[in-house]
């Protein structure tokens, strides 16, 4: 069989085109996963704000390790129970500066936690940093680990 330069050029062009399609497909999948993680973070935020057991259970992994900026660490059940039984009223909760990065079936989300809560007439403002680790489980994103940390004074 004789292979001409033209045949090689066509084969090379097809190979490059196919690899480009594969790469753009994986980039599209990653962008879709980033959007899905961002949506899961928002579900978590709403669940925390509203003390909504269904939303919290929806996004929390059974293996959750939920670390507070005070160094207290809770399991999934402890975390959900604490949110449902909290004494203070959360007036507002925002997660500004959210950045999501996906690596396979894992994702990292970083954001600031800004909240205002009230207990016995006293208002408290909280501003901490948060690192979350998410894992794709059964087609959805679940919070596997979370750690809050003190930010430098602004």
C-alpha positions, 0 to 999 in steps of 0.5 A: 500500500502506498501512502502519499504525503496527502494521506498523511496530512489528512490523517494528521488533521483528523487526529488533531481535530478528534483530540480537540473535540475530546479536550473541549468535551472534557472542558465542557464537562468540567465547566458543568461540574463547576456549575453543579458544585456551585449550585450545591454550595448554594443549597448548603448556604440556604440550608444553613440560613433556613435551618432546612434539614432536607437541604442539609442532608441532600448535600452532606456526605455520610462521611462529613467532617465539618470543622468550625473556626473554633476547632470543633469538628462535627459528623454529619448528624452532629452538624445537622442537629446543631443547625436545627437546634441553634439558639441564635437567629441567623438574619443573613448569610452570604458566601462571597468570593466563591471559587470552585475547582474540580479535579475528577470526582473531587472539588474544592470550594473556597469562600468567605462566610459573612453572617449576621445573627441575633441572640437575646437581642445581641447582634453578632457579625461573623466573617471567616474563611472557609475551605470545602471539599466536595465529592461526586457521589451517586451522580451528585456533589456531596460535602465531604469536608469543611474547615472554617478559619480565622481571617486576618483583620481587614 
